[in-house]
């Protein structure tokens, strides 16, 4: 049972960079890894249900009051504003998939900690597998960039990808803008959690992250990658000790120099447009801006929701309440068919987890969640998680659950559980 659970986990782990497959159940964020992680979690629990449940729940019990408080706030919100069963059910399903990664990854950490020799083997395997997968993603992006420049053939990526943008470099990701999600949300946490010491696989994984950002920025495919990296780099200057700030400043200066040296392309033009005060002319960015603004305007329309939110999974009602006010800010020169469709069918997407949490749980619930998640020993990982979810709102995405697993199952906090798993294994 354990080997089968690990097999499912390894499959999901290797497929993380490939979240744009036609075979994926969802054509939004077309990822299959969450389903493998959920299957792995079920198998792990079936393998050692008693030991796992007792110790996992023991770690969680000191958070029970907060979780019960959030449930109670949602109950009050449903009474005050009603609920959309379909959207609430879909949000709960995404949350369940995310918990699958938390459970399966936590159990992998337990196995790593229970036996030092076996743990090193598993850690090296995970780093090597992820590095190889991201190397393949980099090669996909390089082939796409050469085709855009006319230096290579246009490969039929659309036969495999659910979404394909021939005019941009998207690697193997759902959107070209997902580059920073993978670098800050997957590569950085994996290195911090599983590979703190130098190794060839760790170096290759970090090199893949740098190449992903470099190709994306040079090709002008993702303004978001530039913005997220600037935010993360600025945060590092506040978080890192003085002796390490020199390296962070040097990296930021090098990145800025590369960007300024770029010839005129879409990315430079978009930055110049924003800095000149002309606003955002990109339809994709406008739609993201509209969804977040509509949800926030919806909270203004209902002051009670600013405190307790509209309820778990009910962000669609916030968007609906603030739709007309946010629509007034949209330029008439842009085709806004996707926004118009929201009048007919609301999907509840805000494209920002922070806005989503504010809309669903209010300022009170949002601050309580941040307080629960913050850990001084994991400041870099916490800030990377914070930045990643500024422009992404799926509970099924990996970064939050990697952070929680690293935080609550730290070796220093969980020696009792390590001894239990060692005896069970």
N, C-alpha and C positions, 0 to 999 in steps of 0.2 A: 504493500500500500504506500509506504514511504517513497519508494523508487518511482512509482507511478505519479505521485503528487509532485515530486521533483521534476519529472519529465514534463508535466503540464506547465510547471512554473518556468522551466528552461525555454519551452516553446513560446510562451508569452513574453518572456524576457528578450528573446532574440527578435521578436516581431515588433518591439516597441518603436523602432524607427520607421516602420512601414505602416503608418496609420492612414493610408489612402488606397486601400485595396477594394476592388470591386466585390469581393466575396464578403466584405464586412456587412453586418446587419444594418448599420446606419450609414446613410450617404451624407450625413453632416460631418461629424468627426468619424471617419471611416476606419476605426481601429478594431482589431480582433483580440488584442492582448488582454483586455479586461475580462473576457470570457474564459480565457485560459487560466488567468489568475483566480477567478472565482471557482472554477473546477478544481484547481490545485488546493484552494482553501478548504473546500468540502472534503477532499481526500485526506488532507492533513488532520482535520478534526475527526474523521472516521478512524484514522490510524491510532491516535491517542486521545480519545474524547475526554476521559476523566482528568488526566494530568493537564491537558491543554486548557480545558474549560476552567478548572479550579484556579490556575495561575493567571490566565488571561483576565478573568473576571476580577481576580484579586488586585491586579494592577489598575483596572478600570474603576473599581468601586469608589475611590476618592473623587471621581468626576461625576458620580451618579446624580448628586444634588443639582449640579449645573445642567446636566442633560435633561433632568426632569423639569427644571425651570424653563428650558427652551421649549419643551413639549407643552408645558402649561401656557406659555406665551402664545404658541401657535394655536392652541385650543381657544384662547380668548380672541385671537385674531379671526379665526374661522367664524366665531359667533358674531363678531362685529362686522366683518366684510364678506362672509360667505367663502366658498372654496370651489375650485375647478377640479373635480375628481380626476380627470384625465391627466392634467398637468402635475397634480400632486403625486399620482401614481407613477408617472414617468420620472419625476425627480427622485422618488423613493427607489426606483429601479436603478438609476444611475448611482445613487448612494450605496446601494447594495453591491454593485460591481466594484465601487471604490473600496468598500470594506473587504471585499475578496482579496484585493492586493494587500491591504493592511494585514490580514490574517496570514496569508501565504508568505509574504515577505518577512513578517515577524517570526514565523516558524523557521524560515531559512536562517534568520539571525540566531535563533535558539540553537539550531544545529551547528552553526559556525562557532558559537560560544561553548557548546557542550564538549566538543572534542577539538583540541587545538590543531592537530595534524589534519583531520578531516575538514575542519573549518577553513584552514588556509587553502585547501584544495578547492572547496566550494567557492570561496571568494575569488581565487584566481580564475576559475572557470566562468564565473559571472562577469568579471571584468573583461576577460578575453572575448566572450561571446558578444557582449555589448559593443566592444571596440570593433570587432569584425563586422557587425551589422551596420554601425555608423560609418565605417569605411566604405561599405557598399553604397550607403546613402550619399556619401560625398562623391563617389564615382558617378552615380546617377546625376547629381547636380552638375558635375563637371561636363558630362556629356550634353546636358541640356544647355549649358552656357555656351559651349562650342557650337552647338546647332544654332543658337540665337545669333552668334557672331558670324555664322556662315562658314565656319572652319571645320565643320563635321556634319555627318548625316543626322537627320531628324529621326530619332528612334521612336518606335510606336509605343510610347509609355501609356497612351490612352487605352491600350488594350488591357492593361493591368490596373491602372489608377482609376479610382472612382471620379476624381476631378483632375483635369489636366489643363494647365495654363501654358501654352507653347511660347508665349511672349515673355515669360518669367521663369526664374529658376526656383523650383519648389522641392528639389531633391526627391525624397520618397514620402513627403508630408502632405497632409490634406490641403494646406494652403501655404503659399510662399512665406507668409508672415509667421508660420509656426516654428521658424528656426530658433528663435530665442526660447520658446517653450521647451525645446529639446535640449538646448545647451544649458540653460539655467535651471530647467525643471527636471532633467534626467541625468545629464552628464555630471554636472556639479554635485548634486546630492549623492550620486553613486560613488564618485571619487571620495567625498568626505566621509561616507558611511563605510564603504567596503575597501577602499584603497588609500588609506592615509600615507602609507609608505611607498617609496618610488619603486616602480617596476616597468618593464617594457610595455605590458598591456595598458597600464595606467597612462604612460606617456603617449601611447597611440590613441587612447580614448580622448585625452585632452587635446591632442593634435587634431583629431577629427572635429572637436568642438570649435577650435580656432578656424579651421578650414571652412566649416559650415558658415560661420559668421563672415569670414573674409569674402567668400564667393558670393554670398547673399548681398553684402553691402557693395562690393565692386560692381556686381551686375545690376544694381539698382532695383532689386526685387522686393526688399522688405525694409520699410522705414521703421517698422516696429522693432526689428532686431537692433537697430541703432539706438532707439529710444530706451529699450529695456536694458541694454548693456550700459548706456550712460547712467541710468538710474542705479543699476546694481554696482557699477564702479564708484559712483558717488557715495553710496551706502557703505562700501568697503572702507572708504577713507575715514568714516566715523567709527567703524567697528574694529578694524585691525589695530593691533598694537603699533606703537611708533616705529619699531624696527622693520615692520613689514609694509608700512605705508609707502616707502620709497619704490618698492616693486610695483605696487598698485598704481602710483602716479606715473611711473615709467610706461606701464602698459596702456594707460589711458592716453598719454601723450602720443605714443606710437599709433594707437587707433585713430586719434584725431588727425595726425599727420597723414595717414593713409587716406582718410576720408577727404581731407582738403586737397590731396593730390589727385583725386579722381577727376577724370574728364566729365564734362556735363552729361548727366544721365537722368533718368526718372527720379532717382532718389535725391540727387542734389536739387533738382527742380522742385520736388515736394517740400524739402526743407526750406528752400528759399521762399516758397509760397507761404508757408506758415510764419516764418520770421518777418516777412514783409507785411503781414496783417491781412493778406488776401483770404486767409482761411484755408480749410481743407477741401480740395477739389476732387479728391479721390472718392468715388461712390462707396467703396468698401468701408473706408474710414468714416464717411458720413452716416452710413447705416449703423455702425458701431456706436457712434456718437449719439445718434437719435435714440437707440434702444436704452442706453444708460440715462440719457436726459429724461426720457419719458417716464422711466421708473422713479427717478428722483422727483420729477414734477408730480407724479402720482402720490408720493409721500407728502408733498406740500399741500396737495388738495385735501388730504385726510390727516390732520395733525396727530391723531392718535396712532396712526401707523408709523410715524417718525419715532415713536417710543417703543412700540411692541411689534411693528411690522404687519404685513398682510398674512403671515402664516407660512409655514414650510411648503415649498412648491408653488406658492401663490404669487410669484413675481409677475405673472401675466396680468393679474388684476392691477398691479401698480402701473404697468406699462399702459394698460387700457385707460386708467384714470388720468394719466398725464399725456396721453397721445396727442390731443389737439394742441396743447400748449407747446409741446416739443416740435410738432409739425410746422408751427409758425416760424421756427428758426431755420427750416430747411430751404436751401436755394431752389428756385423754380427751374433753373437751367439744367438740373440733374434729373436723370430718369430714376424715379423712386418707386418702381413697381413693387419691389420687395416690401417697402414700407406700407404701400397701399394695401397689400395683401394682409397685413396685420389687422386691418379694420375688419376683415372677414374671418380670419383664423389666427388666434393668438397662440404663440408657441412658448412664451415666457422667457425667451433668451434675452439676456442683458449684455452678453459678451464681456462681462466683468464680474468675477466672483464677489468682489467687495460690494459692488452695487446690488448684486443678487442677495447677499446676506443682509444688507441694510434694508432692502425692500421686504424680505421675508421675515426677518427677526427684529427689525428696528435697531436703533442706535444702542439700546440696552443689550440686546442679544449679540450684536456685532462686537461690542467692547468686551463682553464676557468671553466670547470665543477667542478673541485675540489674547486676553489674559490667560486663558486656559492653555493656549498653544505656545506662548512665548517661553523660551528657555535660554538663560544667559549662556549656558555652555554650548548652545547650538545657534548662536546669533547669526553666523553667516548663512547657515541653512535656512533659518527662519526668514531672513531678509530675501533670499533667493525665492522662497515660496511666496512671500508677499508680492514680489515683483511679477512673478509668473502669472498670478491670478488677477493682475490688474486688467488684463484684456482677454481673460478666458474664464468660463463659468461652469464647467462640467464637474460634477462631483466624482465622475468616473476617472478623471485624469489622475496621473500617478504622483505628482510632486507632494501634495498634502499628505498622502498616506505613507510615502517614504519618510517624510519628516516626522510624522507621528510615531512610526515604528522605531526610528532611530532615537527618538526622544524618550519614549516610555519604556523601551527595552534596552536602555544603556546598561553596559556591564556593571557599572558601579551601583546601579539601582536594583539590579535584578539577580543578585547572586543566588538567592534562594531558588529562583526558577531555573537557573542554569544547573544547579545541583539536581533538581527534579528531572529535568530533561536528560541529563547525563545518565541518571539511573534508568529512565525509561528507554533511552536509545541503546 
